Amino acid sequence: MKQADWEEFRGCLLRYKKLKLREINKQNGRKQVFFYHQLSLDNVLSEEANLKFLRGRGYPERYSIEDYVAFLLERLFGRF
């Protein structure tokens, strides 16, 4: 996919305000993108049992959806 094609596609996706995406990296002409529905992910992650589980695996004590997504991507892909 050409850069111009990706930008057009990205723009279409972001019209849906509840959908979030993070561009992770580009290798061999391919881009990795992490998509998520912010409200749904926030609802699941902020449940006390899930917070306890994630904090036990090194996630920050102070919860925010942005920080937890960044932490996940860091663990999966390193610096992005």
C-alpha positions as CSV (number, residue, x, y, z in Angstrom):
1,M,0.0,0.0,0.0
2,K,1.4,3.4,-1.0
3,Q,1.8,6.1,1.7
4,A,-1.0,8.1,0.0
5,D,-3.3,5.1,0.0
6,W,-2.6,4.5,3.7
7,E,-3.3,8.1,4.6
8,E,-6.6,8.0,2.8
9,F,-7.5,4.7,4.5
10,R,-6.4,6.0,7.9
11,G,-8.5,9.1,7.5
12,C,-11.6,6.9,6.8
13,L,-10.9,4.9,9.9
14,L,-10.5,7.9,12.1
15,R,-13.9,9.3,11.1
16,Y,-15.3,6.8,13.6
17,K,-14.3,8.7,16.7
18,K,-14.5,5.7,19.0
19,L,-11.9,3.8,17.1
20,K,-8.3,4.6,17.9
21,L,-5.1,3.5,16.2
22,R,-1.4,3.5,16.9
23,E,1.1,3.2,14.1
24,I,3.8,1.0,15.4
25,N,6.5,0.6,12.8
26,K,7.3,0.0,9.2
27,Q,9.4,-2.9,8.0
28,N,10.0,-4.1,4.4
29,G,7.5,-1.5,3.1
30,R,4.8,-2.8,5.5
31,K,3.2,-0.8,8.4
32,Q,2.0,-2.4,11.6
33,V,-1.0,-0.7,13.1
34,F,-2.8,-1.4,16.4
35,F,-6.5,-0.7,16.3
36,Y,-8.8,-0.6,19.3
37,H,-12.2,0.6,20.4
38,Q,-11.3,3.0,23.2
39,L,-14.5,2.7,25.3
40,S,-14.7,-1.1,25.1
41,L,-11.0,-1.6,26.0
42,D,-11.2,1.0,28.8
43,N,-14.2,-0.8,30.3
44,V,-12.4,-4.1,30.3
45,L,-9.0,-2.9,31.5
46,S,-10.4,-0.7,34.3
47,E,-12.2,-3.7,36.0
48,E,-10.5,-4.3,39.3
49,A,-9.7,-8.0,38.7
50,N,-8.0,-7.0,35.4
51,L,-6.1,-4.2,36.9
52,K,-4.8,-6.5,39.6
53,F,-3.7,-9.0,37.0
54,L,-2.0,-6.4,34.8
55,R,-0.3,-4.7,37.7
56,G,1.1,-8.0,38.8
57,R,2.7,-8.2,35.4
58,G,4.4,-4.8,35.6
59,Y,1.7,-2.4,34.3
60,P,1.7,1.0,36.1
61,E,-0.2,1.4,39.4
62,R,-2.0,4.5,38.1
63,Y,-4.4,3.5,35.4
64,S,-5.0,5.4,32.2
65,I,-6.0,3.8,28.9
66,E,-3.3,5.7,27.1
67,D,-0.6,4.6,29.5
68,Y,-1.7,1.0,29.4
69,V,-1.9,0.8,25.6
70,A,1.6,2.4,25.4
71,F,2.9,-0.1,28.0
72,L,1.4,-3.0,26.0
73,L,2.9,-1.8,22.7
74,E,6.3,-1.3,24.3
75,R,6.2,-4.9,25.6
76,L,5.1,-6.3,22.3
77,F,7.3,-4.3,19.9
78,G,9.9,-2.4,21.9
79,R,10.3,1.3,21.1
80,F,7.8,2.3,18.4
